[in-house]
Amino acid sequence: MSEKLEHTRNIGIMAHIDAGKTTTTERILYYTGVNYKLGEVHDGTTTMDWMIQEQERGITITSAATTVFWDYNNKRYKINIIDTPGHVDFTVEVERSLRVLDGAVALFCAVGGVEPQSETVWRQADHYNVPRICYINKMDRAGADFFKVVSEIKEKLKANPIPVQIPIGSEDLFQGIVDLIKNKAYVWDDDSKGSKIFEVDMPDEIKEVVLEFRTKLIEGVAEENDELFVKFLENPELISEDDIISAIRKATIEMRITPVICGSSFKNKGVQRLIDAVAAFLPSPLDVPPVTGINPYTNKEEIRKADPKEPFSALAFKITTDPYVGRVAFFRVYSGSLDAGSYVLNTNTNKKERIARIMQIHANKQKPMKKIEAGDIGAAIGFKLIRTGDSLTDIKHPLVLGKILFPEPVISMAIEPKTQEEVDKLSIALNKLAEEDPTFTVRIDEETGQTIINGMGELHLEIIIDRLKREFNIDCSQGIPQVAYKEAIVDTVKHREIYKKQTGGRGKFADILVEVSPADEGIKGLQFINEVKGGKIPKEYIPAIEKGFRSAMMNGVLVGFPMDNLKVRLLDGSYHSVDSDSLSFEIAAGLAFKNACKKAKQVLLEPIMKTEIITPDEYIGEVTSDMNKRRGQLEDMVSKIGNQVIHAKVPLVEMFGYVTTLRTITSGRATSNLEFMHYAEVPQGITDEVLYKIKGYVVNC
């Protein structure tokens, strides 16, 4: 089993939008024999982009999983691949995939280099300590520059990129690669769609560059251990290919280096060498540290090794709804094994779940499995209630694995079905979609009774509306997208709240003295500090007070938007031996929140976005002028192959419909990207406008 695990790779393919992730995955499927025909994104015929919306738009929306087998160095490797989206609106798909992967391939466009979403996914991979290799794609494109991208990876991502290949030519002249480990040159045969690879003589014009980078590679390898260093001093030629691969693999897994290779997936060049690199350099489940979790009964940390003999533990990282089999839970098995039809414990709900069937997933197709073991990725069917991030474990050995953290939605929209008969259908459909996507939430506005959907961007909500129509046959009327504002207070207020209710018989009584203020820096949500001494409020009522404040923060006092953060110090209080109970103190806390916040200065917070605009030089004046009108703050401007790249911070509310405006002022030649940064205080004049739109009058704040 250890040999089987040693030759297993769980990897993700991550990159900025349009870097070529899906095309690369399609080539991997072709060369590993899974597909007998090449799928193309521009034709809408890819395997991994199986959703209608993905095929129409030429983008990846959901992370798709597949399993391939590959022979490398006379050994057969099993590679579980997850193809993730590049669009920032679907960053949740990258986040939850990286949580369960052992390694990743970071794709970069040889022309675009390190782009905004490249930085985002790189940070996510750093957060989860995922070793990765870099694949510089699109070497055949005009403006391709391998060495420029390598230097960008070093400067912008603060990584240590080590080329293990050098391209032979670039743009139209891109022919093949020089393998620095073997010190040999290779080209691909166009007639066989790149299936045949030939060794050729190394072109004279790149021999000097190859010597320079191979020398650096050998020197780096020699530093890995004393034995190699001695070989290097005696005769560098004594260091073998296996020595080099072993040293690179060790440094990659320890995240000290990132090997860099190149190719052109669309032109069928370089993909086989990429699969070789995955097998050679990325970790197996045995190479990554054992998973740790908390035993819910003892509250002690426990370790689970990647071994089928250990107790079963797995993490559900994605939920989807299939029209034929119902709800499907994708899960990564960290330890033990699971037979189809057996029971597991969901430690997040503390309920048993029967896993009726286990499937190996290939995009939107399933292959039944009788059993799944440690280190593998599969899908479960036939359960009652499993959500994204739930831990599934052996009933006798429960363990809560680390949760997956998701960003909060920043945009909202009111929707309603066009016919009254579809009201219940809409509610069921929205709940199913919210189960699948933790960054999509639904709420009912208490004042208007409208259904409000919240997501990560305009495209995100657009896809949701489209899915309601196509998958659930529900036609919806929709409102104008709105910014998901938040509220905050900016000063400190003390307030005493006495809640007293007498109804004949046992009444209600709670008395609390609190100090409310903004939370300490870096803390989100409620920061609750209990400073009551001498038993003035019994300990069993303290959690109810905290719960009351936490619930009240869902609806701020200014307009009703959630409160971003709050520090509450419980200073004093009193209770009645008969009339006081937990509910009384919870209600008192809710009232104290409202009355204390009314005394404090309240502000509105809005999402601020990081934007990158790539525009031809001649339109720079119009673009920057338009950005200034949108309250944008220009941060820097960089020249890039006949274009100017503008980086700015701008409020999300000012960016609705921006793509259309940008196309108009640049004759369709400019592009832009938006990424959420943080929440910031709304200027008073804008606050007044927002309040007037919502309430019809300005609240004095």
N, C-alpha and C positions, 0 to 999 in steps of 0.2 A: 504493500500500500504506500510506503514511504517513497518508493521509486515512482509510483503513479503520481503521487502528489508533487514530487520533485519536478515532474514534467508537465505540470499544470500551470497555466498562466491566466490570471483574472485581470484583464486590462480594459481601460477606457480610451477612447480617442476623443481628444478635446482640442478646441481651437476657437478662434474668432470666426464669425459668420463668413461663409464663402472661401474658407482656406482650403477646402477640398476634403473634409472629413468623410462625408458619405461616399464620394467617388473612390477614396482610398479603401474604405471598407468593402465596397463592391468589388474592387480589384482583388482584395484579400479572399473574398468568397469565391471568385473565379479561379484564382491560382491554387487554392486549397481544394478545389473540386466540388465545393458545395453548390455553386452555380455553374451551368454550362454555357451561359450567355452573359455578356457584360451589360449591366444596367447603367443607364445614364441619368443624371439629375435633370438635365435640360430636356430629356424626352419623357420624364415622369415615369421611368421604368425601373427605378431602383428597388432593391429588396428591402433595405432598411427603412427607407422613407415610404412606409406602406399606407399611411393615412392619406385620404383624398386631398386634404388641405396641404399636406407636405408635397405631394406630387404636383399640385397646381401652382404652388408658390416657389417650388425649388428650394425649400428650406427644411431643416429638421426641427420638429416640434417636440416629439417625445424621444426619450432615450430608448433605443431598440437593442435587444440582446440577441446574440447568436453564438454558436459553438463551432469551431473549426479544428481540424487536425493537420499537423505540419511535420514533415520529416526534416530534422536538422542534426548534423553530425551523427548520423546513423541511429538517432533516437526519435521516437514519435511523441510529439507534444500536443497536448489538448489546450486550446486557447479559447477561453470565454471572453467575448468582446462586447462592450457596450458602446454604441455610437451615440454621442451626446449632441444636443443642439448647440449652435454658436450664438444664436440671438439672445441678447441680455434679458428679454422678457421671459425666457424659459431657463434661466440660470438654476432654478430649483432642480431641474433634471440632472445638471452637472453635479450639484451639491450632493444629492442623494446617491448618485452613482459612485462618486469618489469615496464616499464613506465606506463602501464595501469592496473597493478594488485594491489589489496589491500593487499594481503598477499602471502607468499611463503613457500614451504616445501623445506628445504635444506637437500639433501641426502648425506650421507657419507658412504663409505665402511668401515665395522668394521675392516678390515685388513689394507687397504691403508690409512685410516684416512683423514686428511686435505691435499689434493693434490693441485697442482698449479692452476687448473681451479676452484677448490673449492674457493680459495682465490679471484680469479677474479670475480666470480659471487657474492660472498659475498660483495665485494667492490661495485659492481653495485647495489645490493639491498640496501646497506647503502646510496648510492648516491640518490636513489629515495625514501628513508625512508620507505622501505617495511618491515613490521613486519614479522617474520618468526618463524617456529618451525623446529627442527632438527630431522631427522629420520636416525638412525644408522642401515643400512641395512647389509645383508650378515653375520648375527650373526652365521650362520652355517658353515662358511668357516674356514679352518685351519688358525690359527693365529689371529682369531677375538678377539678383546679386547675392550669392551664397555667403560671402565673407561679411557683407554689410549686415545681414540678418544675424549671423553669429555674434557680431559685436553688439547688436541691439539686445540680444538675449542676455549678454553679459551686463550691459549698462542699465537697461530698463528693468530687467527681472532679477538683477543681482545674483545671477546664477553663475556656474562655472562650466560653460559649454566646451566640450572636447570633440572636435571633428574626428570621426573615424572613417570618413569618406571625403573625397574631394571631387567636385564635378568636372567632367571633361566637357568644356564649352558651356555656354549658357544661351538663353533666348532660342533663336532658330537653330543655333549651332550646338545645342545640348545633345550629346550623343550617349553618354554613359557616366561611369564613376571610376575613381581609383580607390580601391580598398586599402587603407593605410595599414591595416593589420596584416594582410597577406602581401602588401606591396605589389599589387597587380591591378591592371586596368580591365574593365568589362564594358561591353555594349550590349544592347538588347535588339533582338530581331523584330522588326516592325510587322513582317508578314505573319508571324505566329502570335500576334497581339502581345508581344513581350514575353511569351512563355519560354523562348530559347534565349540563353545568355551565352555570349562568346567572350573568351579572354583575348585581348588584343595588345599590341605593343603600346607602351605608354608614350603619349605625344611629347615631343621634345620641349614644347613651350611650357609645359606644366611640371617638368621633372624637378625644377628648383623648388617650386611651391610644395610639391609632394615630399621632397627631402626635408624641408623645413618643418612641416607638420608631423611627419613620421618621427623625426628626431625628438620633437616635443612630446609625442605620444610615448615613445620608448623611455624617455627620461622620467616622465610621470609614472609610468608603470614600475620602473626601477625603484622609485621611492616607496612603493607599497610594502615591500618587506626586505629584510637583510639579504636573503638568498639571491633575490633578483638584483639587488644593488651590487653584490659581488660579481654576478654574471655581467652586469653592465660595465663595471670597471675593467674586468678581464677582457671581454669581447661582447659588445652589444648584440652581435649576431647569434650569441648563445641563447638569448631570450626568445622562446618559441611562440608560435601563434597561440597555443593553449595558455601559456604564461600571461600573454597580453590580455586575452579574453577573460581569464580568471580575475586578473587585477582590475580590469574595467568593470566587470560585474560586481565585485566587492565594493568598489568606490561608488558605483551607481546605487546599489541597495542602501549604502550608508548615506546617500544623498550628498556626497562630497563633489560629485561631478555629474554632468548630464551629457551622454554621448550624442553626437549630432550626425545625422545621415541626410541624404537628399535624393530627389527624384522628381518625376512628373507622372502622377497617378493617371491623369487623363490620357497621356501618351504611352501608358503601360510600361513605364521605366522606373525601376527602383523599388517596386513594392515587394518583390520576393526577398530582397536584402533587408527590407523593413521587418518582415516576418522573422527572418533569421535573427535580427537584432533583438526582437521581442523575446525569442527563445534564449538567446545568448546572455542578455544583460538584465532583463527585468526579473523580479523575484517570483518564486513559487510561494504557495501558502506556508511552506516550511521556513522560508527565509525571512518572513515578517514576524514581528514580536507576537506572542500569544495574545489573544483577546482577553481583556479584563472586564469585569462587571461586578455589580453589588448583589449579594444574596439578600432578597427582600425579607427573609425571616431573621437573619443574624445581623444585617446591615454591615457585613464585612466584605472586603474585596476578595474576589476569587479569580483564578486564572483558568482559561480553557485553551489547551494546545490543539493544533491542527492534527488531530488523531481520531480515527473512527472509533477507537476504543473508549475515548473520553465520553462524558455525558453530552447529550445533544444540545447544541446552542446555535441559534441562527438569528439574523436580523432581517425583517421585512423592509425593503427599501423602496418599493413601488407597488401601488395598487392600480389595476386597470379593470375595466368592465368589458367583457367579451359578449357579443350578442348571442353566441351559441352556448357557452359554458358558464356564463355569469361572471362573478368577481374572481379576479386572478391576482395572487400576491407573489411578486418576485422576491426571492429571499436568498441570502448568502449564508451558507453553512460554515460555521467557524470550527465546530468540533462535533464528534459523534457521527451518528448516521440516523436516517429516518426512512422507515418503510411506508409505502403508500397504504392508506387506510388506518394508520395509527394515530394516536392522540399526542398532542403537545400542550404545554402550558403557555398561555400568553401572559407573561409576567406584568405587562402594563395594565391589563384588565383583571388579572388574577382568575381567568377562566380557562377551562380546557377547550381545545379546538381539535376537531377531527379533520385531518388532512386526507380527504377522500382520494385525490389523485395528485401525483407529482409529474411535472412535465419539464422536458428540456425545450427551451424556447428558441425558435429561429424566426426573428422578426415577428410577424403575426401568425405564425404556424406553430403547432405544438407537437412534440414527440413524447409519448408516455414513457415514464421511468418507474421501475419497481422499487428502486431504492436510490437515495442520494446520500453522499458521504462528505466528510470534512473537506473544505477547500473548494467545493463546487457551488455553482449558481444555478438555481432552478426556479420553478413556479409552482405554487400550490393552488388547488381548486377544491371547492366543496367545504369551505370553512364558513363560520357565522360572522364573526367580527374581528378582523385584523386590519389595522391601519398602518400607514407609512410610519416607520420608526419603531414599531412594536418588536419586542424580543420574544422569540419562540424557543422554549427550552424543554428539557426532560422534566416530566412531572415531579419526579423525586429529587431533582437537582435544579431548582429554579435559579435564574440569574437575570438581572436587568442590565442589558448592555447600554452603552452610551447613546443618548438620543441624537437625532439628526436635527440640527438647527436650521430654520428656514427664514429668509428675509420677509419682512412685512409688506403687504400690498400697498401701493402708493397711488392707485387710481380707482375710481368707482363709477358705476353707471346704474341708473334705474332701468329695470326692464319689466315688461308685463306681457302675458300671452294675448294674442289677438282675439281669442274666443274664451268665454267663461268656462267652457268645458275642459280647457287645458290647464286650469290653475293647479289642480292636484298633480297632473303630469309634469308640469314645470318644476314643482317643488321636489318631486322624486328625482328628476333628471339633474337638477342643480346639486342635490345632496350627493348623487353618484359622482359628478364631476369634482365636487369639493373633496370627496374621499380620495380621488386619484391625485389631485394636485393641492398640496398644502399651502401654496401661495395664492390659491383662489378661495375666497371666502364669500359667504352669503349672509345677509342680515335683513330684517324687516324694519323699516323706519317707523318708529313708534308714533310719530306725529302724522305722517301721511299714509302709512300702511303700505308703502311701496316696497317692492323687492329690490334690494341694492346688491349688486355683485361687485366684488373688489378683486383687482389683479395687479400685475407688475407693469403693465403698459397697455397702450392702445391696441397693439397687435395681439396681445394676450387675450383681451376681452373680445376682440374681433373673432378670434379662433373659437372661443367659448360659444358665442352667438351662432357661429357657423356650425359647430358640432350639435347644438340644440336642434338646429333645423335638419341636418342630415342624419344624425344618429337617432334622434328622439322624435323627429317629425313635429317639432313645436316651432311655430312662427312667432317671433317676439317683436313687439314694438320696443324701441330703446330710446333712452334719453341721451343728452349730451354727456360725454365723459367728464367726470368731476375729479378734482384733486382730493386725495385722502388727507385732509388737514388733521392736525393734532392740536391739543391745547396744553398750556403749562402756566404755572404761576411763577413770578420772579422775585417775590419777597417772602418774609417769614411772618406768620400770624399765629397767635395763641387763641384758642377758642374752647369754651366749656359747653358741652351739650348734655342737657338733662332730658331724658326721654321718660315720660310718665303717662301711664294710661290706666284708668280704673273703669272696669266694666261690670262691677258687681262680682263678688268672688275674687279669685286670684287675678291681679292686674299685671302690668308690665312696668319695670323700672330699670333704668341704667343711667349712670352718671360718669362722664369721661372728660378729662382735661387733656387737650392735645396741642401740639405745636406742629403746624404744617409749613413746609418750605420746599424749594427745589431739591431733588436728590443730589447726592454727592457726585462729582464728576466720574463719568464712566459707568454709572449705574442706571439701568433702564427699568421702567416699571415702578413698583412700590418698594421703598426702603423703610421697613417698619422696625422701630426701636422701642422696646418695652422698658420704661424706667420707673414703673410703679413698684413701690416697696411697702413692706409691712402688711401685705395681704389686703390692701384696700380694695383691690379687685381680685377675686379668686382666679387662680391660674387657668382653670378650665374655660373661662370666658375670654381670655386673651386671643386665642385663635379666631374666635367669632368677630372680635373687633377688627383684626387684620383682614378677615374675609370681607367684612362690610366695606372697608376702604378700597380693597381691591376691586370689588364689584362696582362700587360707585365711580371708580376711575374710567369705566367703560363709556360713561357719558359725562363729559365736562360740563361746567356751569355756564361757560360763555355762550356756546351754541349747541353743544351736545356731541362734539367730536371727542374721541378718546383722549385721556390725559397721558402724555408721553412718559413723565416720571414724577414722583412725589416722595418726599421724605416725611414720615409721620413719627413724631416722638410722643408716646403715651406717657404723660407726666403724673397724672393723679386721677382719682375717681372714687366712686362709692357704689355700694350695691345694697339691695334689700334682701333679707334672708328668705322671704317668701316670694315676692314679686319678680325678682331678677332671674333671668335665664339667658342662655346663649343668644336666642333670637332677639331679645331686648337690646343686648349690647351690639349685635350686628346692625340692627335698625338705627341705633344711636350713632354708630360709626358712619353710616350712610348720610344721616342728617348733618353730622359734624363736618363731613367732607364738603357738602354743599354750602353750608353757612360759613365755614372758614375760608373757602375759596372765593366767596362773594366779597369778603373783607380784603382779600389780597389783590394785587395787580395781576390781571390775567392777560395772556398773550396767545396769539394763534401761531402755530408752527406749520411750515410748508416743506415738501420734499425738494431738495436741491439736487440737480442732476449734473454729472460730469459729461460734457459733450465734446466730441471730436468731429470737426468739419474738414473735409478734404475738398479744396476748390482750386480751379485754375487761377493763375496769378492775376489775370485781368479782372476777376470778380471780387478780389479781396476787399475792396472799399465797400461795395454793396453788402457783402456778407457781414463784415464787422459792424457796419452801421445798423443793420437789422438786428444783430445780436445785442447791441447797446440798447435798442428800443425795448428789448425783451428783458431788461434788467440783468443781462448777462455780464459776468466779469471775465474779461479775457486774461488768460494766464500765460500763454506763450504761443509762438508761431514758428513753425519749422518748415524749411523748404524740402520737398521730396519729389524728385523726378518730374519737374515742370509744374508741380502743384504746391500749394501752401497748405499745411496742416495746422488748423487753429484748435487750441485747447481752451475750453471755457467752462465756467460754472454758471448754471442758469436755473431759475425756478421752473419746476415742471409745468405749472399752470400757464406759463408763457410759451410752452413748446407744443401745444395742441395744434395739429395741422401744419407743423413746421416743414415737413418733408415737401409738401406741395409748394409752399412759399419759396423754399430753397431752390427747387427745380425751376420755378418761374424766374427768379432773379439771376440764375446762372445758366439758363437755357438747357436745363437738365443735365449739366455736366458736374455738379457737385454732389457729394454724398455726406451723410452724417450718422453718428451713433450716439445713443444716450445710455447712461448708466447711473443708477441711483447712488448718491454719496451719503447724504445725511439730512436731518431736518434742521431748519433754521427759522428764526423769528421773522414773521411777516411785518414789513413796514406799516406804520399806523394808518397811512392813507389807504393802502391796499386792504388792510384789515377792515376798515370802515366799509369799503366797497363789498367785500365778501359778506359781512354781517348784513348789509342792506339787501343784498341779493337773497340771502337765506331768510332773514326775519322781517324784511321790509322796513327796518329802522336800525339806527346805529346804537349799539349798546355802549355805554360809557365804561371803557376798560382802561 
